[in-house]
Amino acid sequence: MRRGEIVSLRREKVDMERRILRIEETKSGEPLEFPVTQQLGETLALRPKGEL
């Protein structure tokens, strides 16, 4: 992921049920979906709800 994509991440773009992270605005203009790994899921679970 590019720095701008990471900085613009919002919790509502993470679907923990499907374990998918969706990026709508990319440089190519095409949305991307990434798997939420176990490590990323654990890290996200530690973050306060208002933060990603």
For each residue, the residues with C-beta under 8 A, 3 or more apart:
1: 5 6 23 34
2: 5 6 26 27
3: 6 7
4: 7 8
5: 1 2 8 9 23 25 26
6: 1 2 3 9
7: 3 4
8: 4 5 25
9: 5 6 13 14 21 23 52
10: 13 52
11: 14 44 49 51 52
12:
13: 9 10 21 22 23 24
14: 9 11 20 21 22 36 44 52
15: 18 19 20 21 22 36
16: 19 36 41 44
17:
18: 15
19: 15 16 35 36 41
20: 14 15 33 34 35 36
21: 9 13 14 15 33 34 35 36 40
22: 13 14 15 31 32 33 34
23: 1 5 9 13 26 31 32 33 34
24: 13 31
25: 5 8
26: 2 5 23 29 30 31 32
27: 2
28:
29: 26
30: 26
31: 22 23 24 26
32: 22 23 26
33: 20 21 22 23
34: 1 20 21 22 23
35: 19 20 21
36: 14 15 16 19 20 21 40 41 44
37: 40 41
38: 41 42
39: 42 43
40: 21 36 37 43 44
41: 16 19 36 37 38 44 45
42: 38 39 45 46
43: 39 40 46 47
44: 11 14 16 36 40 41 47 52
45: 41 42
46: 42 43
47: 43 44 51 52
48: 51
49: 11
50:
51: 11 47 48
52: 9 10 11 14 44 47
